[in-house]
Each structure stands twice: as C-alpha cells, then as structure tokens.
Amino acid sequence: MKLFDLSGEIALVTGAGSGIGQAIAVGLAEAGADIACFGHLSKGGLEETVAKIAALGRRGLAVPGSVTSKMELETGIACIERELGPLTIAVNNAGVANATPAETLSQEAWEKLYDVNVTGTFLSCQTEAAVMLPRRRGAIINIASMSGSIVNRGLTQAHYNSSKAAVIHMSKSLAMEWADRGLRVNVISPGYTLTPMNRRPEVAEQIKVFERDTPMGRMATPEEMVGPAVFLASRASSFVTGIDLIVDGGFVCW
C-alpha cells in the first residue's frame, strides 16, 4: 500500500547490529527505504545487517559510533547525508539492560545505563532534529519498553525501568516541541521479545515465565516490531505524534 511505502526515504537505525534494531533496519528496507546502521563495528552485526539490506536491492551503510558521543553522532549523520541523502527517518534503538537489586546497585552501574538509554537517546534525537527541523520533515521513533509503564514481576531493574519511562516522557516532550515544525516523534515499547539475549540456555526457565504471563501465550519475535516501525515512519501515521505504541501481546492489560 502506498501509505506504507518508504521509497525514497533515508533512515538511520541505531543499535542495528542484532535483535530488534536489525529487524527494523531490514524491515524499513523492505518497505523501500535506504538504511544507515549506526553502532559499534567491533561488536559485529552491522555489516551483516547491511548485507541483508543490499540483498533487498536497497542501499545500506554501516556507520561506526556511540550514541553517548554527540560528536560521533554528528559525524555519522554528516556521513549518512553525504553517502545516502537527506535523513528523513530515525529509529533510536540503541540501549542496554541488566538486573540488579536496588539496594546493591552501584552509582557507576546506574550512570552507565542512563548514559546509553536516556542521554544517548536524547543526543540522538537532538542531532537528528538538527538536520530534520530546517527541512520541516522527519519521523523519529524511539525504542523504549513496556517496562517504562509497568514493573516486571520478579525482575530487579529499577534503573532500567525508570530509564525507559524517561525515554517515553522525553519523546512526548520532544514531540510537542517540534509538532509545528514538521517533525514527528513517537515511541515503540516492546514487550518480552526473543532477542539473542533471551535465546541463551541459562534463561530458558525465565522465558517460560514470560510466556506464561503474556496473554497471547508467547514472546514476540524481533520482526513483529517491524510493522509498528513502518507505520510510525510512513505517511500512514502522518497525524500521529507523541504516542507510546506498546507492542506486548497484551501484557500490560493484566
């Protein structure tokens, strides 16, 4: 459908080397966009994502950098615009997660997670908006989590949960600041998803609990975040800004 067609669009996806980020990058390419994959080259995955994009007949570009560095983001976006064209879509997916009881959580661990999940997301939005706002056109999608709205039973992750809540409210705030200048900002909040981290044998029993507690009786696949991303990136959502689209199999209803 033409409403969902991204032909001619240039998209940036942070954390595109695996999991949800890789699935969204490939999915946006399937919808017609050319894709820049931003992240750490040393961890691998970005080149694999670019190869998947190229196999679809779209242009792909691996851009090294960290979302915690404003300079690396600016350099990366300049490279994207030079190699691919004017940036029109950004999916800020880069993030970290772990669980530690609050009473033993170190200040260093708290700050490290917030530096990536909150500061990194803000710097990404700020840098992307710097090129989008003058053109009065663009769509930014920030990846948060249902954990920004609920507290996951049995998981000790006050730092992670609160960081994702910050991403959600920050996105709404940015959406309101930029609404009259052609730039839309929205959020996708995944529920429990079968990313590589959740496919490890040591978490197999925990996965059973996640599946049991989800009304649809299973976890999401990373590819199930593609449809929401294409919707929020495309003309199909032209009057949508400032929303938190929870994709959780009904989890937050219970």
DODOPA-676429 format. One record per residue: x, y, z of N, C-alpha, C, O in turn; residue number from 0. Coordinates in steps of 0.05 Angstrom, whole numbers, plus 5000, padded with zeros to 4 digits. Example, Ala and Ser with C-alpha at 12.3 -4.5 7.8 and 13.67 -1.06 7.14 Angstrom:
BEGIN
{atom {5264,4886,5156},{5246,4910,5156},{5264,4934,5156},{5285,4934,5169},0}
{atom {5257,4955,5142},{5273,4979,5143},{5258,5001,5157},{5268,5023,5161},1}
end
This chain:
BEGIN
{atom {5017,4976,5000},{5000,5000,5000},{5017,5025,5000},{5038,5026,5014},0}
{atom {5009,5045,4985},{5025,5069,4982},{5028,5084,5009},{5048,5097,5014},1}
{atom {5008,5081,5026},{5010,5095,5052},{5034,5086,5068},{5045,5101,5084},2}
{atom {5042,5061,5064},{5064,5049,5079},{5090,5048,5063},{5110,5037,5072},3}
{atom {5090,5059,5039},{5113,5058,5021},{5135,5078,5031},{5129,5101,5034},4}
{atom {5159,5068,5035},{5181,5085,5044},{5201,5090,5021},{5224,5097,5027},5}
{atom {5194,5085,4997},{5212,5090,4975},{5222,5119,4975},{5206,5138,4978},6}
{atom {5248,5123,4971},{5259,5149,4971},{5267,5160,4998},{5279,5181,5000},7}
{atom {5260,5145,5020},{5266,5154,5047},{5294,5145,5055},{5304,5124,5046},8}
{atom {5307,5161,5071},{5333,5154,5082},{5330,5151,5112},{5322,5170,5126},9}
{atom {5336,5127,5123},{5331,5121,5151},{5357,5114,5165},{5375,5102,5154},10}
{atom {5359,5123,5190},{5380,5116,5208},{5369,5098,5230},{5348,5104,5242},11}
{atom {5383,5076,5236},{5375,5058,5258},{5399,5055,5276},{5420,5045,5267},12}
{atom {5397,5062,5301},{5419,5058,5319},{5416,5030,5332},{5394,5020,5335},13}
{atom {5438,5019,5340},{5438,4992,5351},{5426,4972,5331},{5410,4955,5338},14}
{atom {5435,4974,5306},{5423,4958,5284},{5437,4931,5280},{5432,4918,5260},15}
{atom {5456,4924,5297},{5472,4900,5292},{5459,4874,5299},{5468,4853,5291},16}
{atom {5437,4874,5315},{5423,4849,5322},{5396,4855,5333},{5388,4878,5336},17}
{atom {5381,4834,5338},{5355,4836,5352},{5335,4855,5338},{5332,4855,5314},18}
{atom {5322,4871,5355},{5301,4889,5345},{5313,4910,5326},{5300,4916,5306},19}
{atom {5336,4920,5331},{5348,4940,5314},{5353,4929,5286},{5347,4943,5266},20}
{atom {5364,4905,5285},{5369,4893,5258},{5343,4887,5244},{5341,4893,5220},21}
{atom {5323,4877,5258},{5298,4870,5245},{5285,4895,5234},{5274,4895,5212},22}
{atom {5285,4917,5249},{5273,4942,5240},{5288,4953,5216},{5276,4963,5197},23}
{atom {5315,4953,5217},{5330,4963,5195},{5324,4948,5169},{5320,4960,5148},24}
{atom {5322,4921,5170},{5316,4905,5147},{5287,4910,5138},{5281,4912,5115},25}
{atom {5269,4913,5158},{5241,4917,5152},{5236,4944,5138},{5219,4945,5120},26}
{atom {5250,4965,5147},{5247,4991,5133},{5258,4989,5105},{5247,5002,5087},27}
{atom {5279,4973,5101},{5289,4970,5074},{5269,4955,5056},{5265,4961,5033},28}
{atom {5255,4935,5068},{5235,4920,5053},{5212,4939,5045},{5199,4935,5024},29}
{atom {5208,4960,5061},{5187,4979,5054},{5196,5000,5034},{5181,5017,5026},30}
{atom {5222,4999,5027},{5232,5016,5006},{5253,5037,5013},{5264,5050,4996},31}
{atom {5260,5039,5039},{5279,5059,5048},{5308,5050,5044},{5313,5026,5043},32}
{atom {5326,5069,5042},{5355,5063,5044},{5363,5067,5073},{5352,5085,5086},33}
{atom {5381,5051,5083},{5385,5049,5112},{5414,5053,5120},{5433,5041,5109},34}
{atom {5418,5070,5140},{5444,5073,5153},{5443,5059,5180},{5425,5065,5196},35}
{atom {5462,5042,5185},{5462,5026,5210},{5485,5037,5228},{5508,5036,5221},36}
{atom {5477,5049,5250},{5496,5063,5268},{5501,5046,5293},{5483,5035,5305},37}
{atom {5527,5043,5300},{5534,5028,5324},{5563,5021,5325},{5580,5034,5312},38}
{atom {5569,5001,5342},{5597,4993,5347},{5605,4971,5327},{5594,4949,5328},39}
{atom {5623,4978,5309},{5632,4958,5289},{5646,4935,5302},{5645,4912,5292},40}
{atom {5660,4940,5325},{5676,4919,5338},{5658,4896,5348},{5668,4874,5351},41}
{atom {5632,4902,5353},{5614,4881,5363},{5602,4864,5341},{5588,4845,5346},42}
{atom {5608,4871,5316},{5597,4856,5294},{5568,4861,5290},{5555,4874,5307},43}
{atom {5557,4850,5269},{5528,4852,5265},{5520,4874,5245},{5502,4870,5229},44}
{atom {5533,4897,5246},{5525,4919,5228},{5530,4911,5199},{5512,4916,5182},45}
{atom {5552,4899,5194},{5558,4891,5166},{5538,4869,5157},{5531,4868,5133},46}
{atom {5530,4852,5175},{5510,4831,5168},{5484,4845,5161},{5470,4837,5142},47}
{atom {5476,4865,5177},{5452,4879,5171},{5453,4893,5144},{5434,4893,5129},48}
{atom {5475,4906,5139},{5479,4919,5113},{5477,4900,5090},{5465,4906,5069},49}
{atom {5488,4876,5094},{5486,4855,5073},{5457,4847,5068},{5449,4843,5045},50}
{atom {5442,4844,5089},{5413,4837,5086},{5398,4859,5071},{5381,4854,5055},51}
{atom {5406,4884,5077},{5393,4907,5063},{5400,4907,5034},{5383,4911,5017},52}
{atom {5426,4902,5028},{5435,4902,5000},{5421,4879,4984},{5415,4882,4960},53}
{atom {5416,4857,4998},{5403,4834,4985},{5374,4841,4976},{5362,4828,4959},54}
{atom {5363,4862,4989},{5336,4871,4982},{5336,4892,4959},{5315,4901,4951},55}
{atom {5360,4898,4950},{5363,4918,4929},{5363,4947,4939},{5359,4966,4923},56}
{atom {5366,4950,4965},{5367,4977,4977},{5396,4984,4984},{5413,4966,4987},57}
{atom {5401,5010,4987},{5428,5018,4996},{5430,5016,5026},{5412,5024,5041},58}
{atom {5452,5005,5035},{5457,5003,5064},{5485,5014,5070},{5503,5013,5054},59}
{atom {5487,5025,5094},{5512,5038,5102},{5517,5032,5131},{5500,5038,5148},60}
{atom {5541,5021,5138},{5549,5017,5165},{5564,5042,5175},{5584,5050,5163},61}
{atom {5555,5054,5197},{5566,5078,5207},{5575,5073,5236},{5559,5070,5254},62}
{atom {5602,5074,5241},{5611,5068,5268},{5607,5093,5286},{5610,5116,5278},63}
{atom {5601,5087,5312},{5598,5108,5331},{5583,5100,5355},{5570,5079,5356},64}
{atom {5583,5117,5375},{5569,5113,5400},{5548,5134,5404},{5553,5158,5399},65}
{atom {5524,5126,5413},{5503,5146,5418},{5509,5164,5442},{5495,5184,5446},66}
{atom {5529,5157,5457},{5536,5174,5480},{5555,5196,5472},{5562,5213,5489},67}
{atom {5563,5197,5447},{5581,5218,5437},{5566,5236,5417},{5560,5227,5395},68}
{atom {5562,5261,5424},{5549,5280,5406},{5566,5283,5381},{5555,5285,5359},69}
{atom {5592,5284,5384},{5610,5288,5361},{5608,5265,5341},{5607,5269,5317},70}
{atom {5607,5240,5352},{5605,5217,5334},{5578,5215,5321},{5577,5206,5298},71}
{atom {5557,5224,5334},{5531,5225,5322},{5531,5245,5299},{5521,5240,5277},72}
{atom {5542,5269,5304},{5543,5290,5284},{5559,5281,5260},{5551,5285,5237},73}
{atom {5582,5268,5265},{5599,5258,5244},{5585,5237,5228},{5586,5236,5203},74}
{atom {5571,5219,5242},{5556,5198,5229},{5534,5208,5211},{5530,5198,5189},75}
{atom {5518,5227,5221},{5496,5237,5205},{5507,5253,5181},{5495,5252,5159},76}
{atom {5529,5267,5184},{5541,5281,5161},{5549,5260,5140},{5546,5265,5116},77}
{atom {5560,5238,5149},{5568,5216,5130},{5543,5205,5116},{5544,5200,5092},78}
{atom {5522,5200,5131},{5497,5189,5120},{5486,5208,5099},{5479,5198,5077},79}
{atom {5485,5234,5104},{5474,5252,5085},{5492,5255,5060},{5482,5261,5039},80}
{atom {5517,5252,5064},{5536,5253,5042},{5534,5228,5024},{5534,5230,5000},81}
{atom {5531,5205,5036},{5531,5179,5022},{5503,5171,5012},{5501,5159,4990},82}
{atom {5482,5177,5027},{5456,5167,5021},{5436,5189,5013},{5419,5185,4996},83}
{atom {5438,5212,5027},{5419,5233,5021},{5408,5244,5047},{5415,5236,5069},84}
{atom {5389,5263,5045},{5378,5276,5069},{5363,5256,5087},{5346,5241,5078},85}
{atom {5370,5257,5112},{5358,5239,5132},{5328,5247,5136},{5322,5270,5141},86}
{atom {5310,5227,5134},{5282,5232,5138},{5269,5215,5160},{5248,5222,5170},87}
{atom {5282,5193,5167},{5272,5174,5188},{5294,5167,5206},{5317,5161,5198},88}
{atom {5289,5166,5232},{5309,5156,5251},{5295,5138,5272},{5274,5144,5283},89}
{atom {5307,5115,5276},{5298,5096,5296},{5320,5093,5317},{5341,5082,5311},90}
{atom {5315,5103,5341},{5336,5103,5362},{5331,5079,5380},{5315,5079,5398},91}
{atom {5346,5058,5373},{5342,5032,5386},{5364,5025,5405},{5360,5007,5422},92}
{atom {5387,5037,5403},{5410,5030,5420},{5403,5032,5449},{5392,5052,5458},93}
{atom {5409,5011,5464},{5403,5011,5493},{5416,4988,5506},{5425,4969,5493},94}
{atom {5417,4989,5533},{5428,4966,5548},{5408,4959,5570},{5391,4975,5578},95}
{atom {5411,4934,5579},{5393,4924,5600},{5407,4905,5618},{5424,4890,5609},96}
{atom {5401,4906,5644},{5410,4886,5663},{5393,4888,5688},{5377,4907,5691},97}
{atom {5396,4870,5706},{5380,4869,5730},{5399,4867,5755},{5417,4851,5756},98}
{atom {5394,4885,5774},{5410,4885,5799},{5391,4896,5821},{5377,4915,5816},99}
{atom {5391,4883,5844},{5374,4894,5866},{5381,4923,5872},{5405,4930,5873},100}
{atom {5361,4939,5877},{5365,4967,5881},{5384,4973,5905},{5400,4992,5903},101}
{atom {5383,4957,5926},{5399,4963,5949},{5429,4958,5945},{5445,4968,5960},102}
{atom {5436,4943,5924},{5464,4938,5918},{5473,4950,5892},{5496,4947,5883},103}
{atom {5455,4965,5878},{5461,4977,5853},{5481,4999,5856},{5476,5018,5872},104}
{atom {5504,4998,5843},{5524,5019,5846},{5517,5044,5830},{5502,5043,5811},105}
{atom {5527,5066,5839},{5523,5091,5825},{5535,5089,5797},{5523,5100,5778},106}
{atom {5557,5076,5794},{5570,5073,5768},{5552,5057,5749},{5550,5065,5725},107}
{atom {5540,5035,5758},{5522,5020,5741},{5497,5036,5733},{5488,5034,5711},108}
{atom {5487,5051,5753},{5463,5068,5747},{5470,5088,5725},{5455,5091,5706},109}
{atom {5492,5102,5728},{5500,5123,5709},{5507,5111,5682},{5501,5124,5661},110}
{atom {5519,5088,5681},{5526,5075,5656},{5502,5069,5640},{5501,5074,5615},111}
{atom {5481,5057,5653},{5457,5051,5638},{5442,5076,5629},{5432,5077,5607},112}
{atom {5440,5096,5647},{5427,5120,5640},{5441,5135,5617},{5429,5149,5601},113}
{atom {5468,5133,5617},{5483,5147,5596},{5476,5137,5569},{5474,5153,5550},114}
{atom {5471,5111,5566},{5463,5099,5540},{5434,5103,5535},{5426,5114,5514},115}
{atom {5417,5094,5554},{5388,5093,5549},{5374,5120,5548},{5356,5124,5532},116}
{atom {5383,5138,5564},{5370,5164,5566},{5386,5186,5552},{5376,5198,5533},117}
{atom {5411,5190,5561},{5427,5211,5548},{5432,5204,5519},{5431,5221,5502},118}
{atom {5438,5178,5513},{5443,5170,5485},{5419,5174,5468},{5422,5183,5444},119}
{atom {5395,5169,5478},{5371,5173,5462},{5366,5203,5458},{5359,5211,5436},120}
{atom {5370,5219,5479},{5367,5248,5475},{5386,5259,5455},{5378,5274,5437},121}
{atom {5412,5252,5457},{5432,5262,5439},{5426,5254,5410},{5430,5269,5391},122}
{atom {5416,5229,5407},{5408,5220,5380},{5386,5237,5369},{5387,5247,5346},123}
{atom {5365,5241,5385},{5342,5258,5376},{5351,5286,5370},{5343,5298,5349},124}
{atom {5368,5298,5387},{5377,5325,5383},{5393,5328,5357},{5389,5348,5343},125}
{atom {5410,5309,5352},{5427,5310,5328},{5411,5305,5303},{5415,5318,5282},126}
{atom {5392,5286,5304},{5375,5281,5281},{5357,5305,5276},{5353,5313,5252},127}
{atom {5346,5317,5297},{5328,5340,5293},{5343,5364,5281},{5332,5380,5267},128}
{atom {5369,5365,5286},{5385,5388,5275},{5384,5389,5245},{5386,5410,5233},129}
{atom {5382,5365,5232},{5381,5365,5203},{5352,5363,5193},{5346,5372,5170},130}
{atom {5334,5352,5209},{5306,5349,5200},{5290,5375,5203},{5274,5382,5186},131}
{atom {5293,5389,5225},{5277,5412,5231},{5279,5434,5209},{5258,5445,5202},132}
{atom {5303,5441,5200},{5304,5461,5179},{5289,5454,5154},{5280,5471,5139},133}
{atom {5286,5428,5149},{5271,5418,5125},{5241,5415,5130},{5225,5411,5112},134}
{atom {5234,5417,5156},{5206,5414,5165},{5194,5387,5157},{5171,5385,5148},135}
{atom {5211,5367,5160},{5202,5340,5153},{5219,5319,5167},{5243,5320,5167},136}
{atom {5205,5299,5179},{5220,5277,5191},{5203,5262,5210},{5183,5271,5221},137}
{atom {5212,5237,5216},{5199,5220,5235},{5220,5207,5252},{5238,5193,5242},138}
{atom {5218,5211,5279},{5236,5198,5298},{5221,5178,5314},{5199,5184,5324},139}
{atom {5231,5154,5316},{5219,5133,5332},{5239,5123,5353},{5261,5114,5346},140}
{atom {5232,5126,5378},{5249,5117,5400},{5239,5090,5410},{5215,5087,5415},141}
{atom {5257,5072,5414},{5250,5046,5425},{5253,5046,5455},{5275,5049,5466},142}
{atom {5231,5043,5469},{5231,5042,5498},{5225,5013,5507},{5239,4995,5498},143}
{atom {5205,5009,5524},{5198,4983,5533},{5172,4985,5549},{5165,5006,5560},144}
{atom {5157,4963,5550},{5134,4962,5567},{5142,4967,5596},{5126,4974,5613},145}
{atom {5168,4962,5602},{5178,4966,5629},{5179,4995,5637},{5184,5002,5660},146}
{atom {5175,5013,5617},{5172,5041,5623},{5144,5048,5634},{5140,5070,5643},147}
{atom {5126,5029,5631},{5098,5034,5640},{5090,5016,5663},{5073,5023,5680},148}
{atom {5102,4992,5665},{5096,4973,5687},{5122,4964,5700},{5144,4969,5689},149}
{atom {5120,4951,5723},{5143,4939,5736},{5141,4909,5731},{5122,4896,5738},150}
{atom {5162,4898,5719},{5162,4870,5712},{5164,4853,5737},{5182,4855,5754},151}
{atom {5145,4835,5740},{5144,4817,5764},{5170,4800,5765},{5177,4787,5746},152}
{atom {5183,4802,5788},{5206,4785,5793},{5233,4795,5783},{5253,4782,5787},153}
{atom {5233,4818,5769},{5258,4829,5758},{5266,4853,5774},{5250,4872,5777},154}
{atom {5291,4853,5783},{5301,4876,5799},{5316,4895,5780},{5340,4892,5776},155}
{atom {5302,4914,5769},{5314,4932,5748},{5302,4960,5750},{5292,4971,5731},156}
{atom {5304,4971,5774},{5294,4999,5778},{5307,5018,5759},{5295,5037,5749},157}
{atom {5333,5014,5754},{5348,5032,5737},{5338,5030,5708},{5334,5050,5694},158}
{atom {5335,5005,5698},{5325,5001,5671},{5297,5011,5667},{5291,5026,5648},159}
{atom {5279,5003,5685},{5251,5011,5683},{5248,5042,5682},{5234,5053,5666},160}
{atom {5262,5055,5700},{5260,5084,5702},{5272,5098,5678},{5264,5119,5669},161}
{atom {5293,5085,5666},{5306,5097,5642},{5286,5096,5619},{5285,5114,5603},162}
{atom {5271,5074,5617},{5252,5072,5594},{5228,5090,5599},{5217,5100,5579},163}
{atom {5220,5094,5624},{5199,5114,5629},{5208,5141,5621},{5193,5157,5611},164}
{atom {5234,5147,5626},{5245,5173,5618},{5245,5176,5587},{5239,5198,5577},165}
{atom {5251,5155,5573},{5251,5156,5544},{5223,5162,5534},{5219,5178,5515},166}
{atom {5203,5150,5546},{5175,5154,5537},{5167,5183,5541},{5156,5196,5523},167}
{atom {5172,5194,5565},{5163,5221,5571},{5180,5242,5556},{5170,5262,5548},168}
{atom {5206,5236,5553},{5223,5254,5537},{5213,5255,5508},{5213,5277,5497},169}
{atom {5205,5232,5497},{5196,5232,5470},{5170,5248,5466},{5167,5262,5447},170}
{atom {5152,5246,5486},{5128,5262,5485},{5134,5292,5486},{5122,5308,5472},171}
{atom {5153,5299,5503},{5161,5327,5506},{5173,5337,5480},{5167,5360,5471},172}
{atom {5191,5322,5467},{5203,5330,5442},{5182,5332,5420},{5182,5350,5404},173}
{atom {5163,5313,5421},{5141,5314,5401},{5126,5340,5402},{5118,5351,5382},174}
{atom {5121,5349,5426},{5106,5374,5430},{5123,5399,5422},{5112,5418,5412},175}
{atom {5149,5398,5427},{5166,5420,5419},{5168,5423,5389},{5170,5445,5378},176}
{atom {5167,5400,5375},{5172,5400,5346},{5148,5396,5329},{5150,5394,5305},177}
{atom {5124,5393,5341},{5100,5386,5327},{5093,5406,5305},{5083,5398,5283},178}
{atom {5098,5432,5309},{5091,5452,5290},{5113,5457,5269},{5111,5476,5253},179}
{atom {5134,5440,5270},{5156,5444,5251},{5161,5419,5234},{5183,5415,5224},180}
{atom {5140,5403,5231},{5141,5380,5212},{5156,5356,5222},{5160,5337,5206},181}
{atom {5163,5355,5247},{5178,5332,5257},{5161,5317,5278},{5154,5328,5298},182}
{atom {5156,5291,5272},{5140,5274,5289},{5159,5257,5306},{5179,5247,5296},183}
{atom {5152,5253,5332},{5168,5237,5350},{5149,5217,5364},{5130,5226,5377},184}
{atom {5154,5192,5361},{5137,5171,5374},{5155,5150,5386},{5179,5149,5383},185}
{atom {5142,5132,5401},{5156,5111,5416},{5143,5084,5409},{5119,5081,5406},186}
{atom {5160,5063,5407},{5151,5036,5407},{5162,5023,5433},{5185,5024,5439},187}
{atom {5144,5011,5448},{5151,4998,5473},{5146,4968,5470},{5123,4959,5474},188}
{atom {5167,4953,5464},{5163,4924,5461},{5158,4910,5488},{5167,4919,5509},189}
{atom {5143,4888,5487},{5141,4870,5510},{5164,4850,5508},{5184,4855,5495},190}
{atom {5161,4828,5522},{5182,4808,5522},{5186,4798,5493},{5168,4789,5480},191}
{atom {5212,4799,5484},{5218,4794,5456},{5242,4774,5454},{5260,4776,5470},192}
{atom {5240,4755,5436},{5261,4735,5432},{5285,4746,5418},{5291,4738,5395},193}
{atom {5299,4764,5431},{5325,4774,5420},{5346,4754,5427},{5342,4736,5443},194}
{atom {5370,4757,5415},{5392,4738,5421},{5397,4735,5451},{5403,4713,5461},195}
{atom {5394,4756,5467},{5398,4755,5496},{5379,4736,5509},{5386,4722,5528},196}
{atom {5354,4734,5498},{5334,4717,5510},{5334,4689,5499},{5317,4673,5506},197}
{atom {5352,4683,5481},{5354,4656,5470},{5377,4640,5483},{5382,4617,5476},198}
{atom {5390,4652,5503},{5411,4638,5517},{5399,4615,5534},{5378,4618,5547},199}
{atom {5413,4592,5535},{5403,4569,5551},{5398,4576,5580},{5380,4565,5592},200}
{atom {5415,4593,5592},{5412,4599,5620},{5387,4614,5628},{5381,4616,5652},201}
{atom {5373,4625,5608},{5348,4639,5615},{5323,4624,5605},{5301,4635,5604},202}
{atom {5327,4599,5599},{5305,4583,5588},{5281,4581,5607},{5258,4583,5598},203}
{atom {5286,4578,5632},{5264,4576,5652},{5250,4602,5655},{5226,4603,5659},204}
{atom {5265,4624,5654},{5254,4651,5656},{5236,4656,5632},{5215,4669,5635},205}
{atom {5244,4647,5609},{5228,4651,5585},{5200,4638,5588},{5180,4649,5579},206}
{atom {5200,4614,5601},{5174,4601,5605},{5155,4619,5622},{5131,4619,5617},207}
{atom {5166,4633,5642},{5150,4651,5658},{5140,4674,5642},{5117,4682,5644},208}
{atom {5158,4686,5625},{5150,4708,5608},{5126,4699,5590},{5107,4714,5586},209}
{atom {5128,4676,5578},{5108,4666,5560},{5082,4661,5576},{5060,4667,5566},210}
{atom {5084,4650,5599},{5060,4645,5616},{5046,4670,5623},{5021,4671,5624},211}
{atom {5061,4691,5629},{5049,4716,5639},{5039,4734,5616},{5026,4755,5621},212}
{atom {5044,4727,5591},{5035,4743,5568},{5008,4732,5558},{5007,4708,5552},213}
{atom {4988,4748,5557},{4961,4738,5548},{4962,4722,5522},{4947,4703,5520},214}
{atom {4978,4730,5503},{4979,4715,5478},{4995,4689,5480},{4997,4674,5461},215}
{atom {5007,4684,5503},{5020,4658,5509},{5047,4654,5497},{5056,4631,5496},216}
{atom {5060,4675,5488},{5086,4672,5476},{5101,4699,5477},{5089,4719,5484},217}
{atom {5126,4699,5470},{5142,4723,5467},{5140,4733,5438},{5134,4717,5420},218}
{atom {5146,4758,5434},{5147,4769,5407},{5173,4760,5393},{5193,4754,5406},219}
{atom {5172,4761,5367},{5197,4759,5352},{5206,4787,5345},{5189,4805,5344},220}
{atom {5232,4792,5341},{5241,4819,5334},{5226,4830,5309},{5221,4854,5307},221}
{atom {5219,4812,5290},{5206,4820,5266},{5178,4831,5271},{5168,4846,5254},222}
{atom {5167,4825,5294},{5140,4836,5300},{5140,4865,5308},{5119,4877,5313},223}
{atom {5164,4877,5310},{5167,4905,5315},{5169,4921,5289},{5169,4946,5289},224}
{atom {5171,4907,5267},{5175,4920,5241},{5149,4935,5232},{5150,4958,5225},225}
{atom {5127,4921,5234},{5101,4934,5226},{5096,4960,5241},{5090,4980,5228},226}
{atom {5098,4960,5267},{5095,4986,5282},{5115,5007,5273},{5108,5031,5271},227}
{atom {5140,4999,5267},{5160,5018,5259},{5154,5030,5231},{5156,5054,5227},228}
{atom {5146,5013,5212},{5138,5022,5186},{5114,5041,5188},{5114,5062,5175},229}
{atom {5095,5034,5204},{5071,5051,5208},{5080,5079,5218},{5072,5099,5207},230}
{atom {5096,5080,5239},{5104,5106,5251},{5123,5121,5233},{5126,5146,5236},231}
{atom {5137,5108,5215},{5156,5121,5197},{5142,5132,5171},{5153,5149,5158},232}
{atom {5119,5121,5165},{5106,5126,5139},{5084,5147,5140},{5077,5157,5161},233}
{atom {5073,5153,5116},{5050,5171,5114},{5025,5160,5128},{5007,5175,5133},234}
{atom {5025,5134,5133},{5002,5123,5146},{4997,5135,5174},{4975,5134,5185},235}
{atom {5019,5146,5186},{5017,5158,5213},{5022,5188,5212},{5033,5199,5231},236}
{atom {5014,5201,5190},{5021,5229,5186},{5009,5248,5207},{5018,5270,5211},237}
{atom {4988,5238,5221},{4975,5255,5242},{4980,5243,5270},{4964,5248,5288},238}
{atom {5001,5227,5272},{5008,5214,5297},{5034,5224,5308},{5055,5221,5294},239}
{atom {5034,5236,5331},{5059,5244,5344},{5055,5243,5374},{5033,5249,5384},240}
{atom {5076,5237,5389},{5075,5237,5418},{5062,5212,5430},{5055,5212,5453},241}
{atom {5060,5190,5415},{5047,5166,5426},{5068,5146,5435},{5091,5145,5425},242}
{atom {5060,5129,5454},{5076,5106,5462},{5061,5081,5453},{5041,5073,5465},243}
{atom {5070,5069,5431},{5057,5045,5420},{5068,5020,5433},{5090,5012,5427},244}
{atom {5052,5009,5451},{5060,4985,5466},{5054,4960,5450},{5031,4955,5442},245}
{atom {5075,4944,5445},{5073,4920,5429},{5081,4897,5446},{5104,4888,5446},246}
{atom {5062,4886,5461},{5068,4868,5484},{5051,4843,5486},{5052,4830,5506},247}
{atom {5035,4837,5465},{5018,4814,5467},{4997,4816,5489},{4987,4795,5498},248}
{atom {4991,4840,5497},{4970,4844,5518},{4981,4845,5546},{4965,4846,5565},249}
{atom {5007,4844,5550},{5018,4841,5577},{5009,4862,5596},{5002,4855,5619},250}
{atom {5009,4887,5588},{5002,4909,5607},{4973,4909,5615},{4965,4924,5633},251}
{atom {4956,4893,5602},{4928,4892,5609},{4923,4875,5634},{4902,4878,5647},252}
{atom {4942,4858,5641},{4939,4841,5665},{4952,4853,5689},{4952,4841,5710},253}
end
